[in-house]
Amino acid sequence: MAGDLPLKCRVAEAKAAELIEYYGISQPEHIQLEDIAFAQGAGILKGPLGGAAASLVRYGEKATIRISDGETDKGRIRFSIAHELGHFVLDHGHSVHLVCSNKDMGDWYNQKNQETEANFFAGELLLPKTLVEKRCDVNKVSFKPIREIADDFFTSLMATAIKFVRLCPEMCAIVYSEDAAIKWFYKSKDWWPHIRKGPLDRQTLAFDFFQGKRIFEEPEEIEGEAWVETSRVESIVEHSIASPTYGFVLSLLWIKP
């Protein structure tokens, strides 16, 4: 997807940035979601959700956010809370019961969807640009700095990777693949070659996962045409990580200067 976001997603990020400024958040440990949600009028509970990741019950100016008690990953729990808070703050219905699945939490590509708006709200609330941008200025692009940011801010790798490539001055992109096909991508501001859509090229490291093979753990240079539709890029550094639990691959692509 393009680096420029549609208006509603930019508004969602701006709303989250307003909260960061209002509450004087200047360190990762200041992002106490339960306190922020409570101050906004939303309580948080954990309980069974029948396979859903989270839900929001809104009644006027108050709401209850319920998080699945089956989820144990702290980064995913925090993202679920921030996502539901996004629905509440963005006024997605004045008297509603919203149920969000893991698929909704991964919906970063349907840019006309309220789930995507809630994701961008959550991404900015958990990973404020003011605190993260300098850490995205790296000389060597890989998942290493992304993991470090995710560990410090207690965020999911997916949300952190998207924020990283949008702020990184290097020419890079993050690609999400499922069922051996590219579903969506985000890129840095100066990324220019068109990323291939549809089935993954057999030369990509990401393709190996869907063939039951283990993905090479380190970044590796591969033929540029395996990812982009131009012969002007001879090689691309690919660093891919897989989620066997959820059946997807995140591929970080970097075109060296």
Backbone hydrogen bonds in HBPLUS format (Angstrom, degrees):
<---DONOR---> <-ACCEPTOR-->    atom                        ^
c    i                          cat <-CA-CA->   ^        H-A-AA   ^      H-
h    n   atom  resd res      DA  || num        DHA   H-A  angle D-A-AA Bond
n    s   type  num  typ     dist DA aas  dist angle  dist       angle   num
A0009-CYS N   A0006-PRO O   3.13 MM   3  5.62 125.5  2.44 110.7 123.5     1
A0010-ARG N   A0006-PRO O   3.12 MM   4  6.43 154.8  2.18 153.2 161.1     2
A0011-VAL N   A0007-LEU O   2.82 MM   4  6.09 153.8  1.89 155.8 163.9     3
A0012-ALA N   A0008-LYS O   3.01 MM   4  6.19 151.3  2.10 137.2 144.7     4
A0013-GLU N   A0009-CYS O   3.06 MM   4  6.35 158.5  2.11 145.4 150.0     5
A0014-ALA N   A0010-ARG O   2.92 MM   4  6.13 155.8  1.98 144.9 152.2     6
A0015-LYS N   A0011-VAL O   2.89 MM   4  6.16 150.9  1.98 150.5 157.7     7
A0016-ALA N   A0012-ALA O   3.21 MM   4  6.53 156.9  2.27 146.4 151.7     8
A0017-ALA N   A0013-GLU O   2.88 MM   4  6.17 156.3  1.94 150.4 157.8     9
A0018-GLU N   A0014-ALA O   2.91 MM   4  6.15 144.4  2.04 143.9 153.0    10
A0019-LEU N   A0015-LYS O   3.28 MM   4  6.66 147.1  2.40 140.3 147.8    11
A0019-LEU N   A0016-ALA O   3.09 MM   3  5.20 120.7  2.45  96.8 111.0    12
A0020-ILE N   A0016-ALA O   3.05 MM   4  6.43 156.0  2.11 149.9 156.6    13
A0021-GLU N   A0017-ALA O   3.02 MM   4  6.29 158.7  2.07 148.5 153.3    14
A0022-TYR N   A0018-GLU O   2.82 MM   4  5.94 161.5  1.85 146.8 153.0    15
A0023-TYR N   A0019-LEU O   2.96 MM   4  6.02 163.2  1.99 152.8 155.3    16
A0025-ILE N   A0020-ILE O   3.03 MM   5  5.31 161.6  2.07 161.8 162.6    17
A0024-GLY N   A0021-GLU O   3.09 MM   3  5.06 158.4  2.14 103.5 109.7    18
A0030-HIS N   A0027-GLN O   2.94 MM   3  5.38 155.8  2.00 114.4 122.4    19
A0031-ILE N   A0028-PRO O   3.11 MM   3  5.76 166.5  2.13 118.8 123.0    20
A0032-GLN N   A0030-HIS O   2.86 MM   2  5.66 129.5  2.11 110.3  94.7    21
A0036-ILE N   A0032-GLN O   3.01 MM   4  6.29 162.9  2.04 156.6 162.2    22
A0037-ALA N   A0033-LEU O   2.80 MM   4  5.88 169.8  1.81 155.8 158.9    23
A0038-PHE N   A0034-GLU O   2.96 MM   4  6.05 160.4  2.00 141.5 147.4    24
A0039-ALA N   A0035-ASP O   2.95 MM   4  6.12 158.6  2.00 147.0 152.7    25
A0040-GLN N   A0036-ILE O   3.04 MM   4  6.28 135.4  2.25 140.7 152.8    26
A0040-GLN N   A0037-ALA O   3.03 MM   3  5.05 128.6  2.31  95.4 109.7    27
A0042-ALA N   A0037-ALA O   2.80 MM   5  5.01 166.5  1.82 141.5 138.5    28
A0041-GLY N   A0038-PHE O   3.02 MM   3  5.04 151.2  2.11  99.6 108.8    29
A0063-ALA N   A0041-GLY O   3.02 MM  22  6.36 140.5  2.18 154.2 151.6    30
A0043-GLY N   A0063-ALA O   2.99 MM  20  6.43 154.9  2.05 151.9 149.7    31
A0065-ILE N   A0043-GLY O   2.71 MM  22  5.99 174.8  1.72 165.8 166.9    32
A0045-LEU N   A0065-ILE O   2.82 MM  20  6.22 157.6  1.87 161.0 166.9    33
A0067-ILE N   A0045-LEU O   2.79 MM  22  6.21 158.7  1.83 153.9 159.8    34
A0047-GLY N   A0067-ILE O   3.00 MM  20  6.32 154.3  2.06 156.6 161.7    35
A0069-ASP N   A0047-GLY O   2.99 MM  22  4.80 141.1  2.15 117.0 121.1    36
A0052-ALA N   A0049-LEU O   3.22 MM   3  5.29 169.2  2.23 112.0 113.9    37
A0053-ALA N   A0100-CYS O   2.95 MM  47  5.93 142.2  2.09 139.0 150.9    38
A0068-SER N   A0053-ALA O   3.16 MM  15  5.42 168.6  2.17 142.4 138.8    39
A0054-ALA N   A0100-CYS O   3.16 MM  46  5.37 157.8  2.22 152.6 155.0    40
A0100-CYS N   A0054-ALA O   2.80 MM  46  5.37 168.6  1.81 156.8 160.2    41
A0055-SER N   A0066-ARG O   2.88 MM  11  5.21 147.0  1.99 148.3 155.0    42
A0066-ARG N   A0055-SER O   2.93 MM  11  5.21 162.2  1.96 143.1 149.0    43
A0056-LEU N   A0098-LEU O   2.74 MM  42  5.02 155.3  1.80 144.4 152.0    44
A0098-LEU N   A0056-LEU O   2.76 MM  42  5.02 154.0  1.83 153.7 156.4    45
A0057-VAL N   A0064-THR O   2.95 MM   7  5.24 165.5  1.97 150.4 155.2    46
A0064-THR N   A0057-VAL O   2.84 MM   7  5.24 151.1  1.93 143.9 153.6    47
A0058-ARG N   A0096-VAL O   2.82 MM  38  5.26 169.5  1.83 159.2 162.9    48
A0059-TYR N   A0062-LYS O   2.91 MM   3  5.44 172.6  1.91 149.7 152.2    49
A0062-LYS N   A0059-TYR O   3.24 MM   3  5.44 164.4  2.26 121.0 123.9    50
A0060-GLY N   A0094-HIS O   3.30 MM  34  5.70 144.3  2.43 163.2 173.0    51
A0071-GLU N   A0068-SER O   3.42 MM   3  5.81 170.4  2.43 108.8 111.6    52
A0077-ILE N   A0073-ASP O   2.97 MM   4  6.21 155.8  2.03 153.7 161.3    53
A0078-ARG N   A0074-LYS O   2.93 MM   4  6.13 165.7  1.95 152.5 155.8    54
A0079-PHE N   A0075-GLY O   3.02 MM   4  6.19 152.6  2.10 139.8 147.8    55
A0080-SER N   A0076-ARG O   2.90 MM   4  6.07 155.3  1.96 144.5 151.1    56
A0081-ILE N   A0077-ILE O   3.02 MM   4  6.33 158.3  2.07 151.3 156.5    57
A0082-ALA N   A0078-ARG O   2.99 MM   4  6.20 169.0  2.00 151.1 154.1    58
A0083-HIS N   A0079-PHE O   2.78 MM   4  5.89 152.3  1.86 149.6 157.8    59
A0084-GLU N   A0080-SER O   3.04 MM   4  6.24 166.2  2.06 150.3 152.6    60
A0085-LEU N   A0081-ILE O   2.91 MM   4  6.11 157.2  1.96 150.5 157.9    61
A0086-GLY N   A0082-ALA O   2.89 MM   4  6.05 140.0  2.06 136.3 147.2    62
A0086-GLY N   A0083-HIS O   3.09 MM   3  4.99 120.2  2.46  90.6 105.8    63
A0087-HIS N   A0083-HIS O   3.16 MM   4  6.64 149.4  2.26 145.4 152.2    64
A0088-PHE N   A0084-GLU O   3.14 MM   4  6.48 155.0  2.20 145.2 151.7    65
A0089-VAL N   A0085-LEU O   2.82 MM   4  6.08 172.0  1.83 161.2 161.8    66
A0090-LEU N   A0086-GLY O   2.85 MM   4  5.79 157.0  1.90 150.9 157.5    67
A0092-HIS N   A0087-HIS O   3.02 MM   5  5.26 174.3  2.02 163.2 161.4    68
A0091-ASP N   A0088-PHE O   3.18 MM   3  5.33 160.3  2.22 107.2 111.1    69
A0093-GLY N   A0091-ASP O   2.86 MM   2  5.46 133.2  2.08 104.9  90.6    70
A0104-ASP N   A0101-SER O   3.11 MM   3  5.12 120.6  2.48  93.8 107.8    71
A0105-MET N   A0101-SER O   3.17 MM   4  6.57 151.9  2.25 144.3 151.4    72
A0106-GLY N   A0102-ASN O   3.17 MM   4  6.44 127.7  2.46 135.0 148.1    73
A0106-GLY N   A0103-LYS O   3.08 MM   3  5.07 135.8  2.28  94.8 107.5    74
A0107-ASP N   A0104-ASP O   3.03 MM   3  5.01 164.9  2.05 108.1 110.9    75
A0108-TRP N   A0106-GLY O   3.05 MM   2  5.84 122.9  2.39 110.1  94.2    76
A0111-GLN N   A0109-TYR O   3.03 MM   2  5.53 122.0  2.37 109.4  93.2    77
A0113-ASN N   A0110-ASN O   2.98 MM   3  5.56 149.6  2.08 130.8 131.4    78
A0116-THR N   A0113-ASN O   3.09 MM   3  5.39 126.0  2.40 103.2 115.6    79
A0117-GLU N   A0113-ASN O   3.24 MM   4  6.67 154.9  2.31 146.5 153.4    80
A0118-ALA N   A0114-GLN O   2.94 MM   4  6.18 160.2  1.98 148.1 152.9    81
A0119-ASN N   A0115-GLU O   2.96 MM   4  6.22 143.9  2.10 139.5 149.8    82
A0120-PHE N   A0116-THR O   3.00 MM   4  6.34 155.5  2.06 152.0 157.1    83
A0121-PHE N   A0117-GLU O   2.98 MM   4  6.28 151.8  2.06 148.9 157.3    84
A0122-ALA N   A0118-ALA O   2.96 MM   4  6.15 163.4  1.98 144.9 149.4    85
A0123-GLY N   A0119-ASN O   2.79 MM   4  6.03 153.7  1.86 147.0 155.0    86
A0124-GLU N   A0120-PHE O   3.14 MM   4  6.26 154.4  2.20 141.2 146.0    87
A0125-LEU N   A0121-PHE O   2.94 MM   4  6.16 159.1  1.98 153.4 160.1    88
A0126-LEU N   A0122-ALA O   2.94 MM   4  5.97 164.3  1.96 153.6 156.9    89
A0127-LEU N   A0123-GLY O   2.95 MM   4  5.68 140.9  2.11 129.8 141.1    90
A0131-LEU N   A0128-PRO O   2.95 MM   3  5.43 143.7  2.08 111.9 122.0    91
A0132-VAL N   A0128-PRO O   2.97 MM   4  6.10 141.4  2.12 152.9 164.9    92
A0133-GLU N   A0129-LYS O   3.03 MM   4  5.37 166.7  2.04 143.7 145.5    93
A0135-ARG N   A0132-VAL O   2.91 MM   3  5.42 128.1  2.18 114.6 128.8    94
A0136-CYS N   A0133-GLU O   3.03 MM   3  5.30 154.1  2.10 108.2 116.4    95
A0137-ASP N   A0134-LYS O   3.27 MM   3  5.48 164.2  2.30 106.1 110.6    96
A0147-ARG N   A0143-PHE O   2.78 MM   4  5.94 159.4  1.82 156.4 160.6    97
A0148-GLU N   A0144-LYS O   3.09 MM   4  6.34 155.8  2.15 149.3 156.2    98
A0149-ILE N   A0145-PRO O   3.01 MM   4  6.21 157.7  2.06 144.9 150.0    99
A0150-ALA N   A0146-ILE O   2.89 MM   4  6.10 165.6  1.91 151.2 155.8   100
A0151-ASP N   A0147-ARG O   2.83 MM   4  6.01 153.0  1.90 147.8 154.7   101
A0152-ASP N   A0148-GLU O   3.07 MM   4  6.25 157.6  2.12 144.6 150.2   102
A0153-PHE N   A0149-ILE O   2.91 MM   4  6.08 151.8  1.99 154.7 162.3   103
A0154-PHE N   A0150-ALA O   2.82 MM   4  5.44 112.0  2.29 135.3 148.5   104
A0155-THR N   A0150-ALA O   3.02 MM   5  4.78 155.9  2.08 130.3 138.0   105
A0160-THR N   A0156-SER O   3.08 MM   4  6.21 161.1  2.12 148.7 154.7   106
A0161-ALA N   A0157-LEU O   2.77 MM   4  5.81 157.1  1.82 148.2 154.2   107
A0162-ILE N   A0158-MET O   3.10 MM   4  6.31 160.5  2.14 151.5 155.9   108
A0163-LYS N   A0159-ALA O   3.14 MM   4  6.34 164.0  2.17 145.9 150.2   109
A0164-PHE N   A0160-THR O   2.86 MM   4  6.00 155.5  1.92 147.1 154.7   110
A0165-VAL N   A0161-ALA O   3.06 MM   4  6.30 169.6  2.07 156.0 155.5   111
A0166-ARG N   A0162-ILE O   3.22 MM   4  6.34 150.4  2.32 144.4 152.4   112
A0167-LEU N   A0163-LYS O   3.17 MM   4  6.33 130.6  2.43 142.0 153.8   113
A0167-LEU N   A0164-PHE O   3.10 MM   3  5.34 139.8  2.27 102.8 114.0   114
A0168-CYS N   A0164-PHE O   2.78 MM   4  5.75 133.4  2.00 152.9 167.2   115
A0255-ILE N   A0171-MET O   2.98 MM  84  5.62 168.5  1.99 166.5 170.0   116
A0188-SER N   A0172-CYS O   2.82 MM  16  5.50 152.0  1.90 172.7 164.7   117
A0173-ALA N   A0253-LEU O   2.97 MM  80  5.15 145.7  2.09 136.7 142.5   118
A0253-LEU N   A0173-ALA O   2.82 MM  80  5.15 170.5  1.83 157.3 160.7   119
A0174-ILE N   A0186-TYR O   2.82 MM  12  5.44 158.1  1.86 156.8 164.3   120
A0186-TYR N   A0174-ILE O   2.99 MM  12  5.44 151.0  2.07 149.5 158.8   121
A0175-VAL N   A0251-SER O   2.86 MM  76  5.03 153.8  1.93 139.7 148.5   122
A0251-SER N   A0175-VAL O   2.86 MM  76  5.03 162.1  1.89 147.0 153.1   123
A0176-TYR N   A0184-TRP O   2.89 MM   8  5.46 175.1  1.90 160.8 162.2   124
A0183-LYS N   A0176-TYR O   2.86 MM   7  5.78 172.3  1.87 160.4 163.0   125
A0177-SER N   A0249-VAL O   2.94 MM  72  5.18 163.9  1.97 154.2 158.8   126
A0249-VAL N   A0177-SER O   2.98 MM  72  5.18 154.8  2.04 143.4 149.4   127
A0178-GLU N   A0181-ALA O   2.90 MM   3  5.47 154.8  1.97 158.8 157.8   128
A0181-ALA N   A0178-GLU O   3.07 MM   3  5.47 145.5  2.19 110.2 119.4   129
A0200-LEU N   A0180-ALA O   2.92 MM  20  5.69 166.6  1.94 139.1 138.8   130
A0182-ILE N   A0198-GLY O   2.90 MM  16  5.41 163.1  1.92 149.1 144.3   131
A0191-TRP N   A0188-SER O   3.23 MM   3  5.45 164.8  2.25 109.6 114.2   132
A0229-GLU N   A0194-HIS O   2.93 MM  35  5.69 157.2  1.98 160.9 168.2   133
A0196-ARG N   A0227-TRP O   2.76 MM  31  5.67 173.8  1.76 155.3 157.0   134
A0204-THR N   A0201-ASP O   3.11 MM   3  5.70 159.2  2.15 116.3 122.2   135
A0208-ASP N   A0205-LEU O   3.11 MM   3  5.54 135.3  2.32 107.6 118.2   136
A0209-PHE N   A0206-ALA O   3.21 MM   3  5.78 134.6  2.43 111.4 120.6   137
A0210-PHE N   A0207-PHE O   3.13 MM   3  5.57 123.3  2.47 108.1 120.5   138
A0211-GLN N   A0208-ASP O   2.97 MM   3  5.08 152.4  2.05 104.5 113.2   139
A0213-LYS N   A0208-ASP O   2.96 MM   5  5.13 157.1  2.01 153.4 146.2   140
A0212-GLY N   A0209-PHE O   3.08 MM   3  5.30 155.6  2.14 111.9 113.5   141
A0220-GLU N   A0238-GLU O   2.92 MM  18  5.43 156.9  1.97 141.5 147.5   142
A0238-GLU N   A0220-GLU O   2.89 MM  18  5.43 173.6  1.89 146.7 145.3   143
A0222-ILE N   A0236-ILE O   2.95 MM  14  5.59 162.3  1.98 149.7 153.2   144
A0236-ILE N   A0222-ILE O   2.98 MM  14  5.59 156.2  2.04 151.9 159.4   145
A0226-ALA N   A0223-GLU O   3.08 MM   3  5.63 161.1  2.11 114.7 120.7   146
A0224-GLY N   A0234-GLU O   3.00 MM  10  5.01 166.2  2.02 113.8 112.2   147
A0227-TRP N   A0224-GLY O   3.01 MM   3  5.84 161.5  2.05 122.5 127.3   148
A0228-VAL N   A0224-GLY O   3.00 MM   4  6.11 168.0  2.01 153.6 157.4   149
A0237-VAL N   A0254-TRP O   2.90 MM  17  5.03 169.0  1.91 158.8 155.0   150
A0254-TRP N   A0237-VAL O   2.91 MM  17  5.03 141.3  2.06 141.2 151.3   151
A0239-HIS N   A0252-LEU O   2.91 MM  13  5.10 151.3  1.99 144.5 153.4   152
A0252-LEU N   A0239-HIS O   2.82 MM  13  5.10 177.5  1.83 146.5 145.7   153
A0241-ILE N   A0250-LEU O   2.92 MM   9  5.49 157.3  1.98 153.8 160.8   154
A0250-LEU N   A0241-ILE O   2.91 MM   9  5.49 161.3  1.94 167.2 170.5   155
A0243-SER N   A0248-PHE O   2.83 MM   5  5.42 157.9  1.88 168.1 168.1   156
A0247-GLY N   A0243-SER O   2.64 MM   4  5.55 126.4  1.92 153.0 170.2   157
